[in-house]
Amino acid sequence: MTVVKSLRIGVDVGGTNTDAVILDLTPGSSQPVLSSCKAPTTPDVTLGIQMAVQGCLKKASIDKSRLQAVAIGTTSFVNSLIERNAKKLERVAVIRLCGPFSRLTPPFVAFPYELRAVLEGPVFFAEGGLQVDGREISQVDVAEIRGICEEIKRQGIKTVAVSAVYSPIDGTIKQEETVRAIIKAELPDVKVTISKEVANLGLLERENATILNAALLSFASLTVAGFEDSTRALQLDCPLFLTSNDGTLMTCEQAARFPIKTFSSGPTNSMRGANFLARLASGGSRKETALVVDVGGTTTEIGVLLPTGFPRQAAAHHELCGVPLNFSMPHVHSFGLGGGSRVRKDGTGKLTIGPDSVGYEIQQSLSFGGKVFTATDVAVALGKAKGVGDPSLVTDLDRADVEAAEARMKVMIELAIDAMKTNTQDVPVYLVGGGAILVPDSLKGVSNVHRFPFYDAANAVGAACAEVSAVVDTFEDTSKLSVGQVQKLVEQRTIDKAIANGASAETCKVVESEAIPIAYTSGRCRFYVKAAGEWTGAGSIAASSAEESAGLIPSNGHSSEALTPIEPVNLKRKLPTVDNILQAADMLAYKPNVSNGEWSLSETDLEWIATGCYILGCGGGGSPQHDFLALREMVRRGETCKVIDLSAMSADGEIIWGGGIGSPEVSSERLMGEEYNEAVQELISFMNLKKVTALAALEIGGGNGMINMISGASSYFNLPVIDGDFMGRAYPTGWQTTPNVYDTGNKGELLLPASMSSGDGSVVFITKAKHYREVDSILRAGCVEMGTHAGSACRPLNKEQCEVMMIKNTISQAWRLGRAVALANKQAQIGNIGPILVDALGGSSTAKVLFHGKIVAVKRTMYKGHTVGELVIQALAVEEEEDSDEDASTKLRFQGQMTIPFKNENLFCKHTVDGESKIVAGVPDLIAVLDSQNGSALGTPDYKYGLRVLVLGVTAAPQWTDTPRGLEIGALPAFGYDIPYEPLGKYVKPRSVIEEYS
């Protein structure tokens, strides 16, 4: 008689407890959850697993031969990284296939020193990489890779990370796979991780994830072997799996190769478990969007469960241990409320809860005989925690305090829930975790609060019911078929891939599908699709990416001739091992290095300028983060970058100005190389310029606010950068510059000639145009052929012209904004960030907080290469306001809604109260939307429902507002709106940092 294998064991290894459950996955089972057990997590996690599983087996009294599989969710790998445990981490060699590109931001550039000291091995730039359209930047050089292998062997490195530009779309050339095959042929004992198997588009963040994964490979092998030992010790004759970040199954072999894919399995398992328990309660799939609230001992985590039954994924970029990453993780909001959270009342009678907690030592709580007033005591005193603690021990608590604490917890939970909602409608909440007793049965904005049976073991349930998935992240041709038709083809390809991985064809379905337009590009679109289905239970899940070497190495790849080791680019770098983190007192005492009228930029200056540039981007301009990292690395190598006031420039000198041109999506993958430097050099040669004495930014807003600092550094042109720019902000097109405002005609003669360089050998010039608007469109067309990212330099200007045209001291302005944000964060003054930034900008006569509220709607689309759309912000009710140190009587409060249309940048603000609308600001005045939780700028791609935001308005410079042509080019009519310009206030020229600190 054949035994039906329908049972599955799920295990979740937490920091305090290890939970286990046994599920009966037979369709229509009358008792799907057979048993659950909780055991302390042990230093050797395998013992804790054995105890929890043994407890389940004892309770259920099942026939072990019916077990289909064991699935384990673990935080072991991520914890070893968080602890910087050098015994569990290895040094990593990194090979980046990039050709001439991406060399200004080398591997490890974004890592904290403390982690670099543990992980950084030799770093190499090599031939290879792809353009956005799939063309090779250059071919892999086999001899070069073999020479790199010689150096890796010489240094005794045992693990290598390989990353290539646009490798996730490389399905045919297989550059990364080729390099892996060469390494394995040369160094058989070395472990290799290739980036396309780890994460998605975004080179630096994908490479970072690949490095972290490679560093964990040896520890992962040992840990997974320990898990296998634990199941053998229990005499379980069934496959063992681990659960991944997206709630699907990984074989032990996959987990050993990709430990980074388990980092977020804990919160994912809780949400997947909540979905399973919800289906049990309703007798089938609920097909609804719900919030899963997981209350632990110290924190509460909230995630969004989609109708597919899978968690909503986090934004493309996030951080772990200070390292920017982009691999798939659930979007989770965590805040300091748990069963052990301390309850306090200050001298004014104000009651606070958390964020500090007694954690798993709940016996310190009053209701357990301890001396600490905790959130659990509140629930016990109110009779809402049956079987928890001793109610007689909290009868002496002041009833008013208990009720005030309950009300405060309710508000904390409601605010967090509201921030995670996807729209204004009420949503159901699924409670999980042992601390769920803290959550009231009724919450604002919530349709129903559910506590399903076994809710306190939802994480283990999620592990037990994990499915099998596949992901396809690709760029496709959409010139012959519609985007929708191509998307359907990619979805079917993804389903086929999931089925090949072991998913049931009957249950496999698409759970995520997104078409992402590429700015300035027609005929190509990015598609991200994920499919998942139940495991068939037969055999083993197919490896997601088997290492295949056959046929990848060219026939000359194994020459017996001796090779000279290739020197790493970081061979002579001596890095600190401790990060210098500035505190508030350090910031207050800090003085920029200004000498003889020259401001030599430090790491601190650069960080503050980057923050300010993104604020001045007014929603556009692209993030300056990669430019900042490149500059910081240059400064750390001892190179200098200097800024001067325009007044210090010689009377007969010339200024070259310009920046990057193209798609931000491309620049995040094909990182900056020599494009702009070459554009500057080519323009100098073309025009035979002899008196170039400085560089200047085309626009201060976004990444272009810093790109000239790279070109002006001592290692390149060794020219100072003028403290000013030609927009005072960011604008979507190159003709919206102040030199064009002061031109006497309409042919862009003050912009031309202009050069544009691809960075890998192609250079074009535009010398004439029949209209200035065509300068931008022609350059952008050429830019697409260059890979949709290039550098462009404009006709040089002299000092006399710049005195009129340049908006002065905008680098200083960016620095002051960044300093204000950094200081407010360190001084716990973010609640007052609006008035702080107004002061930094010159006071209330020139800048204003226009609105404060929550994003309730975002509409966006791509039109002629630009992101266009509309943002809607709703004012917060009094009870929704965050606490701040600002006097309540003077605190700015707003009513109604603010609507902000945008075209790459924010265009105007329409404030509506009680049906009456008024335009309160419009371009050329600056409109910045900031995250009110940290003061950082939000670009238009960052807008999403639920974010608490602050809208800041700044009066534009007179170069835009004092002439009809300035308003014609820079005001709302230029964007198709028949709305006259009304100044927000009076322009105040930013104060020069050089003047203040010289």
N, C-alpha and C positions, 0 to 999 in steps of 0.2 A: 504494500500500500504506500503510495506517495504522500509524504508529509507536506502539507501546504505551509510554505514559509511566509507568514503574514505578520509576524511580530518584529518590531524594531525597538532597540534601546537607544535613547537619547541622553547625552551627558553634557552638562555645561560646567566647565571648571572656572569658578569665579575666584576673586581674591580672598574671600572669606569662606564660602561654602561651595561644595560640589553637589550639584543637583543631578538626579537621574530619574528617568521615567521609562516605562515599557508601554508602547502603543500597539494596539491591534489595528492594522491598516486594512483589514478585510472590508470591502465595500458593504455598507449596511450593518456593520458590527454594532451590537447593542451596548457594548462597553469598550469604546476605543482606548481609554486610558485605564490600563490594568493596575498600575501601581506607581507610586513615586516615593523617592527617598532623598533625604538631605544628609550630607556628611561633611565634616570640616575639611577644607582644602589643606593638604599636607605639603611640607617642603618638597618631598618627592611626590609630585602630583599623581603618579600612578597608584600610590596607596590610597589616596582619597577617592580616585575613580573606582578602584576595586571595592572599597567600603560602600559607596553609594549604589553601585550596580548590584553588589551582593544583597544589599537591603531590599532592592526592588525585586530581585529574583525570589527572595525569601517570602515577601508579601504576596507575590502573584502566584507562586507555585506552578510555574509553567514548564512545558516540555521544551528544553533548550534547542531541540532539533527544529522547532518552529521559528527560530530566530532568523530573520532575513539579513539583518545587519546591525552594527553598532555605529552610531554617529556621535562624534565628540566636538564640542565647541570649546575653544581654549584661548586664554589671553597670555599664555606662556611666552610666545614669541614677541609680542608687542611689549610685554613687561621687561624683557631682557634689554630691549632697546631703550625704553624709558629710564631704566636703571643705569644705562651706559656701562653695562657689565662686560668688561674687556675679556673675561673668561669665556663669554658666550658669543663674542663678536670677532670677526676676522678683518684684517686689512684687505682692501679691495683695489685691484688695478682697474682702470677705466679706459676703454678705447671708444672714442667718439668718431663716427664716420660722418664727416661734414664738409670735406673739401676745403675751400677757403672761408667758409661761413662759420658763424657761431663761436669764434675763438676768443672773443672778448669776455665771454662769461663761461669759464672753464668748469668742468666737473668739480663738485664740492664747494662752488663759489657761494652757495646759499646756506651751507651747513654752519652751525655754531662751531666755534673753535674747539670746544670741549668734545664734540662728537667727531670732528675732523681728526683730532689727535688720536682717536681710537681707530678710525676707519680708513683714513686717506692713504692710499698706496700710490704707485706711479700712474700718471695721467698722460694719455696720448691723443693727439689729433691725427686723423688719417683720412685718406681719400675715400670718397663714398658719399652717400646721402642722396635724397630725391628732392625734386621740386614738387610743388603742390599738384601739378598735373601728371605726376608719375614719371617724368623724365629724370634720368640720373644727373645729379650734379657732377659726379665723376665716378669712374669705375673703381671697385676695390682693387688695390694693389697687393697681390699675394706676397711679393718680396717684402713690402713694407710691413705687413702683418707678421711675417716670419721674423723680421728684425725686432719687432715689438715683443714677440714671444721670447726671444733671446734675453731681452732686458727683464721681462717678468720672471724668467727662470733664474737669472742672475740675482734678483732681489729675493727669491724664495717665496713669492706670492702664490697662494693656493686658490684664489678665487678671483674671477674677472667679470666685470660688467661691460657689455657692449651696447652702445646706443647709436642709432643712425637717424639723421634728419628725415622725417616723414616715414619712418619704418612701419608704422601701423597700416599704411596703405600699400606697402611693398609686398604684393602677393605673388609676383612672377619673378622678379630679379633675385630676391631673397639675399640682400646684402648681409644682414645680420647673421642669417643662418650660414652663409658662406664663411664669414669670419669665425663663427663658432667652430665650424668644421676644421678650419685651418688650425685654430688653437688646440683643438682636441687631438689633431694629428701630430702637432709639435710637442704638446704638453699633456699627455694622456691623464695625468693625475689631477689636473687643475679643473675646478668647477667653474662653469660658465653660465651666466644669466644674460639673455638678450632682452632688450627693452620692450619689443613689440609683444612679448608674451606676458608682460607685467602690467602695463598701463596703456593709456590711450594718448591722443594727440596733446602736444605741449611738451617740447623736448626736454627742457630743464627739469620740470616736475616728474616726467616719466623716467628720466635718467636717475633722478634722486631716488625714486622708488626702486629702481633696478639695483642701485648701489646698496640700499638697505636690505633688499632681498638677498643679494649675494653675500653680504656680511653675516647673514643668519644661517647659511646653508649647512654648515657643519653642526651647529647646535640643533637645527631642525631635524637633521638625520637622527641624532641621538634621542631627541624628544619623541619623535614619531616611533622609533624603535621601542621606547619605553611604553608608549600607548599600546603597541602590539603585544608587548610582554604582559601588560595588565589583562588583556582579553584572553591571552593564552592561559594565564594563571587561573582564570575563572572557567577554563575549559569551554570557551565559546567558539564553536566551529562555524563562524560566519564572517563575511567581509567587515573590515573596519574602515570607516571614513572619518574625515574631518569636515567641518562646515566652514564655508567661505564667507567673505564680506557681504556677498549678495544673498546669503541664505540658501546656497546650493551645496551639493556634495562634492568633496574632493577625495580622490583616492589617497592612500598613505604616500604613494610615490609622488603624486602631485603636490601634496602638502609639504613633503620634504624638499621639493624643488621650488615651491612658491610659498614660503611661510608668510610673506607679506599679505597674501590673499586671505589670511585668517584674522588680521588685525581687528576688524570690526565685527567679528562673528557674534560677539556677545549681544550687543543691542539688536542686531539683525535677527538672531534666534528668538529674542523676546518678542519682536514684532511678528515673526512668522508663527511663533507659538500662540500668540494672541489671536491671530487669524484662524488657526486650526481650532482653538477652543470656541471661537465665535461661531464657526461653522457647525460645531457639535451642538451648540446651544440652539441654533436656528434650524438645524436639520438640513443644512446645505449652504452653499456659498452665499454670503450676504451682499456681494457686489456693491459695496459702499466704500467711500473714503472715510476713514476713522483715524483718530489720534490714539496712539498707544502710550499710556503714561506708566512708566516703570519706576516705582518708588523704592529706593534702597535705603541703606543705613545713613548715608552721607549726602547723596544727591538724588535728584529726580531727573530722569531722561525722558524726553518726549520725541516721538517719531511719528511720521505720517504713513499710515498703511493705505495703499492705493486699492482700488477695486480689483486689481489683478491678484491681490493677496501678498504683494511684495512691497518693501519699504520704498518711499521716495528717496532718490539718491541725492547726496550732497552736491553743492556747486562743484564745478569742474576742478577748482583749486582749493586746497585746505592745507593745514600744517599739522605735523606731528614732531614733537621734540624740537621745534623750531625749524624743521625742514619742510619746505613747500612740496606738496605732492598732488597727484591728480588721479590716483586709481579709484576704482569704484568703492564708495562708502555710503552707508545710509545717512540721510540728513537727520541729525539728532541735536536737540537743544537740551543742554544740561544746566541745572541751576542748583544752588545750595539748600535743598530741603530734603531731609530724610528722617527716618525714625529716630535717629540719634542727634538731630539738630538741636543746638542749645537755644533755650528761650531766655531772653534777658529783658529787663526794664531799666532804663537809665534814670537819672535824677529828675528829668522833666516828665517822667511817666510814660515816655515813648517806649513801645515794646518792639523788640526785634527778634527774628528767628534766623539762626545760622549766620554765615555759612559754615562756621566750625561745628564739629559734631563729635560725639563719643564713638561714632562708627559702629563697628561690630561689637564693641564692649557695652552692649545695651544694659548690662547689669548696673552701670553707673547711674541709670535713670531713677528718679524718685519711686516710680511704681515697681521697680525691681529691688528696692532697698538701698539704692545709692543716694547721692547727694546733688545730682545735676538735674535741673528742670529741663526736660527735653520735649520734642514734639510728640513722642509716644505718650508721655504723661498727659498731654492735652487730650488725646484720643481716649485714654483710659478714664480720665476724670469725667469725660462727657458720656461715658458708657458706650463708646463706639468701637471698642476693641475687646470683644468677648474672648476670654481665655488668654488674654495678654496681661502680664503683670498682676499686681495686687491693687484693686481699686481703693482699698482701705488706706493705702499709703499716700494717696493724693487727695483725701477728703479735706485736708486743711488748706489746699490751694485757694487763693482768692478767685471767686467765681468770675468776677469781672476780668481778671487777668486771663483766665482760661478761655473765656469767650472772645476776648480781644486777640489772643493767640490764634484761636480757630479762624477768626475773621481775617487775620493777616495771612495765614496759610492759604486761605481760600483765594485772596487777592493775588498772592504769588503764583498760585497754580493757574488762575484765570489769565493773568498777564502772559505767562509762558505759553499757555494753550493758544491764546489769540495770536501770538507771534508766529506760531507754527501752522495756523490755518491757511488754507489755500484760497478761501474766499470768505465773504461776510456771512454766509449761511451757517446755522447751527450744525454742529457735527457730533457724532457719537464718540464717546471715549471708552476705550478698553483698558481697564486697570490690571496691571501685573506687578509682581514683586511683593516682598513681605511687608513693605511700608505702605501698601495701598489703603490701610485703615485710616491714614491721614486725610484721604481725599473725601470731601463731602459728597452726598448723593445728588446734589444739585449744583451746577456751575453755570455761570453766565457764558452764553455762546455755545453751550453744549446741549444737544438734544436728549441724550441718555447717557448715564454713567453705568457701565457694565462691569460686574465682577463675576467672571465665569468660573465654574469649578476648576480647581487646580491652577488658578491664576498665579499662585506663588511659585509654581514650577514651570512657568511658560517658557523660560529660556531653554530648559531641557526638552520640552515638547517641540519647540522650534527646531532643535537639532535632530530630533527623531523623525520629523516629517519633511526634512529637507529634500529638495528636488534636484534635477540635473539641468544645467543651463549651457548656453553658448552666447557669445557676443561677437558682433561684427561692427567695426568702426572703420568707415571707408569713405573715400572720395569717388564719386561716380560721374560719368558723362551724362548730362541731361539735355544735350542738344537735339537728340533724335526722339526721345520719349519725354513725357512730362515728369515733373518731380514726383508726383503721386504714383505714376506707373513704375518708375525706377525704385521707389521706396517699397512697393509691393514685391519686386524681385529680390531686393535685399532682405526683406522679411522672410521670404521663402528660403533663401540661402541660409539664414540664421536658424530657422526651424530644422532644416536638413542637418546642419552642423550639430545642433543639440541632440537630435535623434542618433547621429553617429556617435555622440558622446555617451549614449546610454539612456536617453529619455524615451518615454513611451510615445509612440506616434499618435495614439488616441488622445493623450492629454497635453501634448506639447503645444504651446501657444506663445504668441508674442506678448511680452510683458512690458517692454519699453520700445518705443520707436520714435525717432526724431529726425527731421530733415533740417539741416543747419546751413543757410545760405552763406556764401563766401563773399565778403565785401569786394566790390570792383571787379568781380569775376562773373561772366555769364557762361552757361553751358557746363558748369561743374557744381556739385553740391556735396556737402558732407552728410553722411547718414550714420546714425548710431542706433543699433537695434539689439535687443536682448530677447531671447526665447528660453522658456523653461517648461519642463514636464516631469511627471513622476518617474522615478527610476523603475526600469522594467523588472529589476530583481534578478535578472538572469546574467550570470557572468560578472564581469567587472566593468566599471565605467571606463570608457576609452580615454586614454591620455589626451589632454587638450592640445598638446603641442609636443609630439614626440621628437626627439633629437634625431634628425636624419642628415647624414653626411654624404651619402652616395650621390655622386654626380655634381656636387656643389663646388668642389675644389678644382680649379682649372688644371689641365694636365701637367703644367710646369710648376705645380704647387709644392712639390716635394724634392726640389733640387738638393743634391747632397753637398753643395758648396757651402763653406762656412759663411755665416752671416754676422755682420757687425751689429751689436745691440743698438737699438734706436733710443736716444736719450729722451726721457720723459720731460714734458714741459714744466713740471713742478719739481725737478730733481734738486735744484738749489734753493728751494723755498724753505725758510725756517719760520714756522708759524707759532704763535703763542698757543698755550694749552688752556687758557682761561679766558672767557669772554668778559670784556669790560662793559658792564651794563650800567648806564648812567642813572643815578637817582635824582630826585627833584633838586637836592642841594647842589649836585654837580652841574645840573642844567642852569641853575640860577647863577652859578659862579663862572660858567663857561664864557669865554671870549674868543671870537674868531681871530685867526692869525692874519692880521692886516699890517703890512709893512711897506713904507714908501708908496702908498696908494695902491698896493696890490693885495688882494685877498686870496691867500692860499687855502684851498678847500680841504677840510678834514673829513673823516668818515662821518662825524656828527653833522657837519654842515650838509654833506651830501644827502644824508638820511632825511633831514628836515626839509631840504629843497625838494626832494622827491615827493614828500607828503604834500607840500604846498603846490607843486606843479600839478598834481592830480586834482586838487581843489580848484585851481585856476583853469583846469580843462573844461569846467562847466558841463561835465558829463561825457565829454569826448576827449580826443587826443591820445587815447590809449594809456594804459598804466606805465609809469616810468620805472617800474620795479627792475626790469632787466638792465636798463641804462644805469640805474643806481648800483646794481651789483657789479656791472662792468667797471664803473668808476671806482667803486670801493676797492675792487681787486687791484686796480692800477695804483691807487694811493697806498695800499698795503705793500706793493712792490717798491715803493719809494719814489714813484713818479709824482709830478706836481701838476696841478691844474689851477690856474689863476683867473680871477675876475677883476676887472677894473671899471671905474666909472667912465662914461663917455668923455667927460671933460679931460681925462688923462691922455686921451688919444692925440697923436700928432695931427696937426692941421692938414697935412698933405697925405695922410694915411688912408687906406681903403679897408672897408669891412666886407667880408664875404658872409652871407647869411643863407640859411636853408635848413634842411633836416631830412628825415625819412619820409617816404611816400609809399602808400600801399595799404594792404589789409592787416589789421591787428591780429586776425586769426593766423595769418602766415608768419608774422613776426614773432609769434609765441612758439613756433615750431622751428623755423629757419632763423635762428637767433642772429643778432647783428654781427656782421663781419666788417669788411673794409669799404662797404658801399658808399657811405657818405664821405669818408676820407678820400676815396678815389674821385668822387664827384667834385670835391673841392680842388684837388690837385689837377684834374683835367680842365677845370674852368680857368685856373691860374695859367696853365700852359696854353690853352686855346686863346686867351685874351692877352697873353704875354704880360701878365701883371707883375709889377716890380715893387709895389708899396703896400702889400697886404700886411696890415699890422694888427688885425684882430678878427675874431669871429663873433657872430651873434645868432641868436635863435630866431627862426622864422616865427615860432609861437612859443610862449612860455607854458601853455597848457599841455599837460600830458608828457609823453616821452620825448617829444621834440624840444622840450624845455631844457633837456640835459645833454642832448646828443653832441652839441658843439663843444661841450666841456671835454668829451672824449677826444675829439679831433684837435682841440687846442692844447692837450696835455703835452708834457715834455717829451714823451716818447713818439709823438706824431709831429704836428706843425710847430709846437712850442710857441703858441700864440695865446694871448689872453682873450677871455670872453668878455664882451661888454655886458654890463649889468642893465639889460633891457631887451626888448624884442619888438616885433612888428605886428603883433595882434593884441598883446596884453591879456591873452586868454587863449582858447582854441576855437578855430572856425573849421567848418567841414571842407572848404575849398581853398586852393592856393591863391586865388585872386582876391580873397578877402583879407588883404594885408594893407597896412598903412602906406607903403610906397605906392601902391595902386591908387589909394585915395588921393595922393598928392601928384599923381601923373597928370599931364595936361591933355592926354588923348585917351583913346579906348583900345590901344593896341598892345598894352602891357609893356611899354618900352622901358619902364623902370624895373621890370622883372627879367628882361632878356638882354643878352643871351643867358640861357639856363642850361646846366649840364645835368645828366642823369646817368648813374652808373649801377650796373647790376651787381657789382662786387666779385664777379667771376669772369671778367673779360669783355663785357659789352658796355659801350658808352654811346650816348646820343646827346645831341645838342638841338635846342630849338632857338632859332635866332630871330624869327619874325612870326607874328600871328595877326590875322585880320581882326580879331577881337580878343581882349584879355581873358574872356571866359574860355577860349579855346586852348590857352596855355595849359590850364589844368587838365582838360579832357584829353589833350594829345599826350601829355606826360603820363596820365593814368593808363591810357591804352598801351603805351610802350612798357609801362611798369608791369602790366599783366604778362606780356611776353617775357619779361625778365624774372618771372616767378612770383609776381604780385607783391614784391617788396623791393625797394631800391632806395638809393640816396640821391638827393637833388640839391644843387646849389644855384643860387640866383645871382644876377648881375651885381657886382660890388657897388657899394655906396660910400660916399666920402663923409667926413665928419660934419660938414655943413648940412648935407642932406639929412643925416641922422639926427642932428639937433632938432629938426622939424618933425621928422617922420617917426623916430623911435619912441616907444613908450618906455620911459626910463625907470630903472631901479626895480624891475620885476623879479629878478633873481633874489634881491633883498626881500621883496614882498613874499615870495614863495618860502624863503628861509624863515621869516617871522611867523607865517601861518603854520609851518611844520613844527617850529619850536613851541608855539602855543598849544598845538594838539598834544605833543609829547609831554609837555609840562602838566597839562590838564589831566592826562592819564596818570601820571606819577603822583599828582597831588589830590587824586580822587575828586577832581572838579569837572568831570565830563558832564555832569548835570547842568553845568553853567557854560558849556562850550560855546553856545551862541554869542552871548555878550563878550566872552573872552576873545573870540575871533573878530568880532566887530571892533574891539579895542585894538587888536593887532593890525587891522586894516586902516586905522586912522580915526576911528570913532564913529558915532552914530550919524554924523552929517554925511558920511560917504557910504557907509555900509549898514545893512539892517537885517535882522532875523525876520524873514518874510512869513514863515510858517513853521509849525512843529506838529507832527502827527504821525499817522501810520499809513503806509501804502496800501490802498484797497483795490487798485486796478492798474494793470500795465497792458498796453497794446503796442505791439511793434511789428514791423515788416521791413523788408529790404526793397529800396526803390532807387534805381540808377546808382547802385553801389553804396548807398548810404542807409544807415539804420534810421528809420523814421517811426514815430509812434507818439504815445501820449501816456503820461503818468498822472494818476489821481491819488491825492493824499487826503485822508480824513482827520480832522482835529480829534485829539484825545479827550475823553471825559476826565473829570477831575480824579476819579478813582483809578484811572489807567495811568496817570502820570507817575514817572519814576521819582523816587526820593532824590532831593538835591539839597545842597547847603544854601541855596539861594533863598532869600527872604520871600515867603509866600505872598506878601503884600506887593512885592515888586516883580514877581515872576510873570513873564510874558505868557498869556493864555490866548488861544485862538479858537475860533468857531468855524463851522462849516467845512468846506472842501477847498483844496487848491488843485487846479489842473495845470499840468506843464507839458505842452507839446515839445517834441524834440526832433532834430535832424542831426544825428551824431551828437550835437550839443543841445542843451536846453534853450528853448527859444523865448518863451514868455510864461508868466505866472498869472493865472486867472483865479481870483479868490471869490468864492460864492458862499453867501450867507443868506438863509431864508429866501432863496430864489433870486436874490440880487447879486449880479456878478460885476467884477471890476478887474481890469488889467492893472496889476500893481508893479510889474517890472517886465522889461522886454529887452532883447538885444538892441544895441551893443552892450548894454549893462550886463554884468556877469551874474549868472544864476547857478549856484552850486547846490547840489543835494548831498547832504552828509549823513552818514550813519550816526545817529545820536547816541548810540551805545559806546562808541569809541572815537568819534570825531573824524574818522577817515572819509575821504571822498568816495562817492559811488559813481561809477561810469554808467552810461545808459544800459550796457549789457548786464549790470549788476542789479538793476531794479527788480524787485520781486515782492509779491504780496506779503504783508505782515511786518516788514522792516519798519522800525521806528526811525524817522528821518527828521532832519532839520533843513530848512531851505534858507540859504544865505544869498542876499543880493548885494552887489557892489557896483558903484557908479563907474561907468566906462571913462577911459581917458579922452581928453578933448580932441585927439587926432580923429576919433570916430564921430564925435558929436558936434563939432564946431563948424562943419561945412555940409552943404547939401549932398556933396559926393560921398562924404563919409557915411552919412545915413543911407544913401542910396545903395552902397556896397555892403554895409554892415548891419543895418536895422531890419526890422521885420518885413518891409516890402521886398527885400532881396530874397526872402523865403516864401513869397507868395501871399503874405498877409497884409491887408490894407488897414494897418493899425499904425497911427502916428506915434513917434517916439516921445515919451515923457520921462525926463531924467528921474532916477530913483533918489538922487541927492546931489551933492556937490563933490566933484572929483578932488581927492586929496592925493598928491603925489607921494608914493611910498618913500620912506626915509632910507637912504643908502646905508647899508651895513658898513661899507668902507668909511663913509663919513663919520659914523658913530664910533667906530672902534679903532680908527687910525691914531 
